[in-house]
Amino acid sequence: MENSELKVPVMADLQAAGKSPEYLFWVGCAGAYDDRYKKVTQAFAKILLHQNIDFGVLGNEERCTGDPARRAGNEMLFQMMALMNIEVMDSYNVKKIITICPHCYNVFKNEYPELGGNYEVIHHTQFLKGLIDEGKIKVKNNEYITKLITYHDPCYMGRANEDYDSARDVITGLGAKLVEMKRNKASALCCGAGGGQMFKEAEEGKKEVFIERTEEALDTKADLIASSCPFCMVMLTDGLKYKNKEEEIYNYDVAEIVANALGL
């Protein structure tokens, strides 16, 4: 992580000290390598540290979950990667996983069990909702609270796992105003990156999916587009650039909004 002030605990160091944290914070490929999503990783890590959450990260021992390989049709590679991850996590006696990526969330929750990886899996919007419900989030910075925010549903949180409310409850729980796109929740339009599409050229058509979705977000007249998935962030940010709106309207992850509200 770029921010040298963040002292994030690493599982290997914790185990060497005889400690076994309650949560594994699974950073994910985008959270570790994508310059934009590193900021989301940092924001969420700041929240965990601020709230004195007992957690650790795998650091250099973390690999890709294998989800993109399975979506692209490489089942053997998926199973190899998954089994290696399960071996590593079980060596640290991991029971609970928090992830900032719906794709990681979905594969851990619904697909790792068939290979022997059984964990309690929590998406960061669900975890943040829990903190708000418990009254642990005290708003210090009202920068976003007066703004109109629209939320884009990630496919793997919404239709795949039927969680449409956690992120929305976080946004409104901070006191912000929420406006919906014409297609939302179960009817929400995909950002265009799912199913391995993130890593291949677009197929022939009249319009790219991410442009269509960005236009729906812009139609709400929102000041801010909130998301909770690295793939969605890439596509929506590209859409805003395509529409020459990147200087007017920003796409922030829910974790960044909460971190800002906490003054972190």
Buried (B, 14 or more C-beta within 10 A) or exposed (E): BEEEEEEBBBBBEBBEEEEBBEBBBBBBBBBBEBEEBBBBBBBBBBBBBBBEBEBBBBBEBBEBBBBBBBBBEBEEBBBEBBBEBBEBBEEBEBBBBBBBBBBBBBBBBEBBEEBEBBBEBBBBBBBBBBBBEEEBBEBEEEEBBEBBBBBBBBBBBBBBBEBBEBBBBBBBBBEBBBBBBEBBBEEBBBBBBBEBBBEEEEEEEEEBBBBBBBBBBBEBEBBBBBBBBBBBBBBBBBBBEBBEBBEEBBBBBBBBBBBBBBEB
